[in-house]
Amino acid sequence: MGLLVFASRKLSLLNAQNRIEYRITQLTKKLQDLQHYASNIADGNISFRDLMDVPGSMFGRQLMFMQYAHNASIMGAQQQMMNPMMQQQIMQMTQQNPQMQPWYQNYMFQNLYKQQREQIAKQEEKTLNQQEKDITAEKTRLETELKLISQEYDATKQAESKAIERWKPEYTGG
């Protein structure tokens, strides 16, 4: 009866070990995908190549980031362009040559747009850093749990061997 308990416990420990190893593999893949995505958006701009090169698990997120960053940057730049101080600055810069006003407005808008994109990329980077910390913490916890399971498995094997030795019949030749 005792040997069945050992066999059952070993099986249970092996199942737990397999589940944890699978989860660690998933987390490692997720972490690699996040890091790849983070490198693609680091400058706030995403090229077509970046979009095609991103891991499949991050494609949707990167596409949404592109759309969000673009739309939010346009809105932010437009709002800043409407600021009376900005309008006054444009008027002062183009006072000597009024034909330069559209060019200067475009130049200012592009700079404001770029600043907005960089801010949005920094916000996403903070989110990614937190996710990376969470994944790393979970992996560390699971790796520790895996070591404990391995130690318990070894101890169970040793106890099983001792029990087998105790129950092993001794034959005396006669």
Disulfide bonds with the S-S distance in Angstrom:
none
